[in-house]
Amino acid sequence: MVIPDYETLMGPLLRISQANKGDEVSIADAIEQLANQYKLTEEERQELLPSGSTFKFSSRVSWARTYLQKAGLLEATRRGYFRITKRGVEVLSKKPEKVDNRVLAQFPEFREFQGAKKKTKKENENATAETPIESMASHYDQIRAALSSELLDRVKKCSPQFFERLVITLLVRMGYGGSLKDAGQAVGRTGDGGIDGVIREDKLDLDNIYVQAKRWTDKPVGSPDIDQFAGALSKKKATKGIFITTSAFTKDALTSIREYSSRIILIDGNSLADYMIDYGVGVSVASTYEIKKVDTDFFEEEI
């Protein structure tokens, strides 16, 4: 049979989780159950994506899980495990004919995840006329958004010590702090009035950058927190600071940085995840596709 697409798999995957009565389910077990449910042959189970990096069916089950999690119908419990949420139970109680993106779009978290907005009629018409390159770019953005969201979820669940190492690694990858050893000795050691550490601006040690890192999950960083950080910078006669959080910044906090003599860069959770992707921290390459074009110079004949 034809391998079902990820939207078709959403409902069955949600029902498998519901059948576990609140207990967690491993993604490996879910893949096996769904493969049996759809009576996939061994060849169909082993069919690879065009990149050859993973199995097509397991990839589609994983995407179904990701979308359900972003809509709040499933929740990750630990690596490779998930369970149904109260919202997921409520959705199934309405006995929908199918659980798909249209059903998930009723939830604001899912719309935010997709960067969704109501498209005009003209935009919808243009969408159907996308070139293959435009379509690939659009799908790349969706994959990146899903990865960014998953990364931030993982970071929020890590220990303060791990978060400290993550910040160190990221800043060094971005070109700050000198070596990992130097940055590791500098960050997380001061605890001095709102400052978590001080690192080199570059390998030549031309200037110092002061760092504050907050692994918060339940509240945003407000202007009082920025005031404290700015005050600590002032005492040190520092001109540059970075405030990193897994949460977000309030509007007052974003406005307040203009009032200080020190230059303060704010990195919220979404930006943190994007930087991790850009600088290869906590991620690895799953697939690589090369798009080639004709080399016109090659075909230029000498006269």
C-alpha positions in Angstrom: 0.0 0.0 0.0 1.0 3.6 -0.2 2.8 4.8 2.9 0.4 7.2 4.7 1.3 10.9 5.0 2.1 12.5 8.3 -1.4 14.2 8.6 -3.1 10.8 8.1 -0.9 9.4 11.0 -1.9 12.2 13.5 -5.2 10.7 14.6 -4.0 7.1 14.9 -0.9 8.3 16.8 -3.0 10.3 19.2 -5.3 7.3 19.8 -2.3 5.1 20.5 -1.2 7.5 23.2 -4.8 7.7 24.6 -4.9 3.9 24.8 -2.0 4.0 27.2 -4.2 5.8 29.7 -1.8 8.6 30.6 1.4 6.6 30.6 4.2 7.6 28.2 4.7 5.9 24.9 8.0 5.5 23.1 8.2 6.7 19.5 9.8 3.4 18.5 6.7 1.4 19.9 4.4 3.9 18.2 6.1 3.4 14.8 5.9 -0.3 15.1 2.2 -0.2 16.1 1.3 2.1 13.2 3.3 0.0 10.7 1.3 -3.0 11.9 -2.0 -1.1 11.8 -1.4 -0.1 8.2 -0.1 -3.5 7.3 3.1 -2.2 5.8 5.4 -4.7 4.2 9.0 -5.0 5.3 10.0 -3.2 2.1 7.7 -0.3 2.9 9.0 -0.1 6.5 12.6 0.0 5.2 11.9 2.5 2.4 14.3 5.5 2.7 13.9 9.2 2.1 15.5 10.4 -1.1 18.5 11.6 1.0 19.0 8.1 2.3 19.3 9.5 5.8 16.3 7.9 7.5 13.2 5.7 6.9 10.3 7.4 5.2 7.6 5.9 7.4 9.4 6.6 10.8 10.1 10.2 9.6 6.4 10.8 8.9 5.4 9.4 12.3 7.9 11.7 13.9 6.6 14.7 12.0 3.0 13.8 13.1 4.2 13.7 16.7 6.0 17.0 16.3 2.9 18.7 15.0 0.7 17.2 17.7 3.1 18.4 20.3 3.2 21.9 18.9 -0.6 22.0 19.1 -0.5 20.9 22.7 -2.2 17.5 22.1 0.9 15.5 23.0 3.7 16.4 25.3 7.3 15.1 25.4 8.2 13.3 28.6 11.8 12.5 27.9 13.9 11.7 24.9 12.0 9.5 22.5 8.8 9.4 24.7 5.5 11.2 24.8 2.0 11.1 26.2 -1.4 12.5 25.5 -2.4 15.8 27.2 -5.8 16.9 28.5 -6.3 18.8 25.3 -5.5 15.8 23.2 -8.2 13.8 25.1 -10.7 16.6 24.5 -10.0 16.6 20.8 -10.5 12.9 20.5 -13.7 13.1 22.6 -15.3 15.1 19.8 -14.7 12.1 17.5 -13.2 14.1 14.6 -13.3 12.4 11.2 -9.6 13.2 10.9 -7.0 15.0 13.0 -5.0 17.1 10.6 -3.5 20.6 10.3 -6.9 22.2 10.0 -7.9 20.7 13.4 -4.6 21.8 14.9 -4.9 25.3 13.6 -7.6 26.1 16.1 -4.9 26.3 18.8 -2.8 29.5 19.0 0.4 27.6 19.9 0.2 25.7 16.6 -0.6 28.8 14.6 2.4 30.5 16.2 4.6 27.5 15.4 3.6 27.7 11.8 4.0 31.4 11.7 0.4 31.2 10.4 -1.6 34.1 9.2 -4.8 34.3 7.2 -3.7 34.3 3.6 -5.5 36.4 1.1 -7.0 34.9 -2.0 -4.1 36.3 -4.1 -1.6 34.8 -1.7 -3.3 31.4 -1.9 -3.2 31.6 -5.7 0.5 32.5 -5.7 1.2 29.6 -3.3 0.0 27.1 -5.9 2.3 28.7 -8.5 5.5 28.4 -6.4 8.6 27.3 -8.3 10.4 24.1 -7.0 13.1 26.3 -5.5 10.5 28.5 -3.7 8.7 25.4 -2.4 12.0 24.0 -1.0 12.7 27.3 0.7 9.3 27.3 2.3 9.6 23.8 3.5 13.1 24.5 4.8 11.6 27.3 6.9 9.1 24.9 8.4 11.8 22.3 9.2 13.9 25.0 10.9 10.9 26.3 12.9 10.2 22.8 14.2 13.9 22.3 15.1 14.1 25.7 16.8 11.0 24.9 18.9 12.3 21.5 19.9 15.7 22.8 20.8 14.2 25.5 23.1 12.0 22.8 24.8 15.1 20.7 25.5 17.2 23.7 26.8 14.4 24.6 29.2 14.5 21.1 30.7 18.3 20.9 31.1 20.1 21.6 34.4 21.5 25.0 35.3 25.0 23.5 35.0 24.3 22.2 31.5 22.8 25.5 30.5 26.0 27.3 31.7 28.1 25.0 29.5 25.7 25.6 26.6 26.1 29.3 26.9 29.8 29.0 27.0 29.9 26.8 23.9 27.6 29.1 21.9 29.6 32.2 22.8 32.9 30.6 21.8 31.4 29.3 18.5 30.2 32.9 17.9 33.8 34.1 18.3 33.8 35.4 21.8 35.5 34.1 25.0 38.8 33.0 23.5 38.9 29.2 24.0 36.4 26.9 25.7 38.8 26.6 28.6 39.1 30.4 29.0 35.4 31.0 28.7 34.6 28.1 31.1 36.8 29.7 33.8 35.1 33.0 33.3 31.4 32.3 33.0 29.4 31.2 36.0 32.1 32.2 38.5 31.4 35.8 39.6 27.9 35.8 41.0 28.5 39.5 41.4 25.3 41.6 41.6 23.6 40.4 38.5 26.7 39.3 36.5 27.2 35.6 35.9 30.5 35.9 34.2 32.9 38.0 32.1 34.5 36.8 28.8 36.9 38.1 26.3 35.4 40.0 23.3 37.9 38.2 21.1 41.0 36.1 21.1 43.2 39.2 21.4 41.4 40.1 24.7 40.8 43.7 23.4 37.8 44.2 25.7 35.6 42.3 28.1 31.9 41.3 27.8 29.8 40.7 30.9 27.2 38.0 30.7 24.0 37.3 32.6 22.1 34.0 31.8 18.7 33.1 33.1 17.2 29.6 32.4 13.6 30.6 33.1 10.5 28.8 31.9 7.6 30.4 33.8 8.1 34.2 33.5 9.7 36.8 31.2 12.6 38.9 32.1 11.4 42.4 33.1 13.0 45.8 33.3 14.0 45.4 37.0 16.3 42.4 36.0 17.8 44.6 33.2 18.2 47.5 35.7 20.2 45.2 38.0 22.4 44.0 35.2 23.0 47.5 34.0 23.9 48.6 37.5 26.4 45.8 37.8 27.9 46.8 34.5 28.2 50.4 35.7 30.0 49.4 38.8 32.5 47.5 36.7 32.8 50.5 34.3 31.9 48.0 31.6 30.7 49.1 28.2 29.3 45.8 26.9 26.9 43.1 28.2 24.9 40.2 27.0 21.7 39.1 28.8 20.6 35.6 27.7 17.4 33.9 28.7 15.4 30.8 27.7 12.3 32.9 28.3 11.3 36.2 26.7 11.8 39.9 27.5 8.9 42.2 28.5 8.3 45.4 26.4 9.6 47.5 29.2 12.8 45.4 29.3 13.3 45.9 25.5 12.7 49.6 25.9 15.0 50.1 28.9 18.2 49.0 27.2 18.2 52.3 25.3 18.6 54.3 28.5 21.9 52.8 29.7 25.4 54.0 28.8 26.6 50.4 28.5 25.6 48.5 25.3 23.4 45.6 26.3 22.4 42.8 23.9 19.3 40.8 24.7 19.0 37.2 23.5 15.6 35.6 24.2 14.7 31.9 24.0 13.8 32.0 20.3 16.9 33.9 19.3 19.0 31.5 21.5 17.6 28.5 19.6 18.2 30.2 16.2 21.8 30.9 17.2 22.3 27.3 18.2 21.2 26.2 14.8 23.3 28.8 13.0 26.5 27.9 14.9 25.9 24.2 15.2 25.4 23.9 18.9 23.2 20.9 20.0 22.3 20.1 16.4 23.8 17.9 13.7 23.3 17.6 9.9 20.5 15.1 9.1 20.4 15.5 5.3 22.3 17.5 2.6 20.9 18.3 -0.8 22.9 20.0 -3.5 21.1 22.1 -6.1 23.2 22.5 -9.2 23.0 24.5 -12.4 24.6 24.4 -15.8 28.1 25.9 -15.7 27.9 28.1 -18.8 31.6 28.9 -18.7 32.4 25.2 -19.2 30.6 25.3 -22.5 32.4 28.3 -23.9 34.4 27.1 -26.8 37.7 28.8 -27.6 37.9 30.2 -31.1 
